[in-house]
Amino acid sequence: MFNKYSNSTQPVHATWGLVLALFFTSGACTSANAQVNEGKPEFIEATQRWLDNAVSSVRPAGGNPLRMEVTVGELDSRLRLAPCARVEPYIPVGTRLWGKTRLGLRCLEGSTRWNVFLPVTIRAFGAAWLIKGNVASGTVLTEADAMESEVDWAEESSPIVALPSQWVGQVASRALTTGQALRQAMIKPAQVFQAGAQVRVVAQGAGFQITSDGQALSAGVVGQPARVRMDNGRVMSGVVLDNRTVKLEI
């Protein structure tokens, strides 16, 4: 994701916002000559068509297009909107068109200018990994813990973790249950050694590499920084590569 395939689902959300921004600023407006209480206004049906067209080309970074579904809700039945010759949709500030959200509609040409919000649900179906059985918090995940299936990526705000390389070997950050789709908020890197452990320190620079021994002064998590006391007493910081190696950049 939406960050679909992550590394991050951000490209999906960015693409979606850009598509809509370009679409809605290219003159995609319609007329409305009916009040809300007289049945569904013409601009509601037009808005559905606009959204369907806008999301049809959304593609997660590095993956296949998601199967998008847009459901337009109803305006508050208590509203009484004056006739309007031109209604313009817009994305409210701070709103992300993903999952249950809203779209702004404003009258640009009418006897009375008005501005309303329309509830919208955006669904984005694509391949993901579902937990096959209950997994306790702190468990290191293996390929046997999940199976591939199609899910709604937009059902929750946390991005989907779409590739096995992104979650195999990671630790469940909370208890997981059967049928849950794996998302970034559900996993974290595994701790591979504790403070006090003996580790190998690799110092690498331009054209050389030096290996030495040291003692970890902090817990080691793959890909995260850790502090190490060298044999000469000097304290260094580096990045954890595996269960006994810390890499220093010189």
Summary of the structure (lengths in Angstrom):
residues: 250
radius of gyration: 25.6
end to end distance: 35.3
largest distance: 83.6
contacts: 770
relative contact order: 0.12
helix: 18%
strand: 41%
